[in-house]
């Protein structure tokens, strides 16, 4: 018996066993397509006596199902009682055999990066009954042969579940964080802790922040379109100097964005059209966000648009959903959540890495408080992250 504890050893042994023996049987909780091991197994498909593959949590790749549609030898467990969770692989000829038993599934993670421990048993180890015991167990796993419509249905659901799996892994936008989610001081807060934290804003002041957001909200609720709001109020909402909005540069000052200021001062229609894509209440979808960005960019025929100005407008219309990310809060945000290369944060990355990540926080998911400043803060809870992450410019 031999212990296999590295990915390299697991991969090399699986490839060796697949290529060296005449017959293969296996039971695995999950399988990935596209690995060298899976490619070798497909090429050796005629050797498979019995294969049983689980699909729980939709962790088996749909290409695996496609590869074995209507197979007489490979079955799938589509609706298990409990979790179908074995990891056993048997290889044999007439006079010799080897069996792998252990933690590794037939997945890319097991082969390339997971910490696994698998035992390799061989005929020469002196347990002649082991092979037959393993083959009987695999045969008894059940499952069924699948049709193409089964595989197609699975793929459709798998696509939906893929995003949920990424969130469970702490991955947003396909980019793993540099640290575990549980090490984020802010994103792990409950509501009471978060509410206490945003009240400690020593630079701008908690109540003054809420009052400023009240002013902004009154303009959005009293007009149908952004450009229907008086110019001075629009400038303040945009983070530019204004005689109408108190403290307009809070939540992200855009006074240094000269092109943005000139377009805003000229009542460019693009910003109003863009904000029309964002509902004033209820869920905001990725499609609505994408429409906003597309229309927002149209306002800059000569370029010079950016994430800061775009998210400033978004955070003012929907402070419960969006955070204005600028040079004064981006660094602290990135450090808290483990965001990689936050200096390269762009429109595409912002939705998964900022919006979706924030919406997984316990404080964000908390029920709305009944009244008062606490209720107001809850309705602006995403934008209010600025009270925690803001760092004043060094003089």
Buried (B, 14 or more C-beta within 10 A) or exposed (E): EEEBEEBEBBBBBBBEBBEEBEBBBBBBBBBBBEBEBBEBBBEBBEBBBBBBBBBBEBBBBBBBBBBBBEBEBBBBBBEBEEEBBBBBBBBBEEEEBBBBBBBBBBBBBBBBEBEBEBEBBBBEEEEEEBBEEBBEBBEEBEBEBBEEEBBEBBBEEBEEEBEEEBBEEBBBBEBEBEBEBEBBEBBBBEBEEBBEBBBEBEEBBBEEBBBBBEBBBEBBEEBEEBBEBEBBBBBBBBBBBBEBBEBBBBBBBBEEBEBBBEBBEEEBBBBBBBBBBBEEEEEBEEEBBBBBBBBBBBBBEEEEBBBBBBBBBBBBBBBBBBBBBBEBBBBBBBBBBBBBEBEEBEBEBBBBBBBBBBEBBEBBEBEEBEEEBBEBBBBBBBBBBBBBBBEEEEE
